[in-house]
């Protein structure tokens, strides 16, 4: 999101944070259902995000469409969003879905399970990235999204937290042009931000000890002046050393990177 949409989403997130979301147990699921409904109706999402229409009229339209179909809590969030400025209908859909994700994370945080859900989301992303057959099945356009969602459900049922399963199902069943791996990574980062932490994806050739991870997190914390969460990724192709990704920034101290630099200098 850019411009007005970004500002509107930030303000809506702050408004959501002021709610007692933990007591509104169905809010996340309702917001995700609303997002899916808007995604399926170009006319409705266009009308609700039309900056040429008065905010009060957009709010009234949202009420007329969803009255009696959603809870009062979900209606309050939706009308708050409808009253804000959006660059496009797709930005409004992203915002409703984003608040649905945020509500789920707030709920598990209150229950003391945020770390578990965040770790599961990361591990699922790594599972998909490392399994060619699974990745191909999930990216096959000939397979219906519902079938893909059932496949993931069969893998996660009884293993992952119910909230993790719900978040994954939303991403798989309603991809809206997103790459699943990138969407899962974005959710992990959203979870980290809730704790005002930065997420560092650390790639190494072989597992490193918990003490090593703690020291690495402390060193990165001194650089970025934030608490750092380490997510470890094993990739034998790095050969040795450490590669760290935080957001869009990459610190590549791997042996493979150093060898590539030597090769380039020799070739030059």
HELIX and SHEET records of a PDB file:
HELIX    1   1 UNK A    3  UNK A   17  1                                  15    
HELIX    2   2 UNK A   21  UNK A   23  5                                   3    
HELIX    3   3 UNK A   27  UNK A   39  1                                  13    
HELIX    4   4 UNK A   42  UNK A   48  1                                   7    
HELIX    5   5 UNK A   55  UNK A   66  1                                  12    
HELIX    6   6 UNK A   72  UNK A   82  1                                  11    
HELIX    7   7 UNK A   89  UNK A  110  1                                  22    
HELIX    8   8 UNK A  114  UNK A  130  1                                  17    
HELIX    9   9 UNK A  132  UNK A  139  1                                   8    
HELIX   10  10 UNK A  145  UNK A  156  1                                  12    
HELIX   11  11 UNK A  162  UNK A  173  1                                  12    
HELIX   12  12 UNK A  180  UNK A  194  1                                  15    
HELIX   13  13 UNK A  210  UNK A  224  1                                  15    
HELIX   14  14 UNK A  236  UNK A  238  5                                   3    
HELIX   15  15 UNK A  255  UNK A  267  1                                  13    
SHEET    1   A 4 UNK A 227  UNK A 234  0                                        
SHEET    2   A 4 UNK A 197  UNK A 204  1                                        
SHEET    3   A 4 UNK A 243  UNK A 246 -1                                        
SHEET    4   A 4 UNK A 249  UNK A 252 -1                                        
END                                                                             
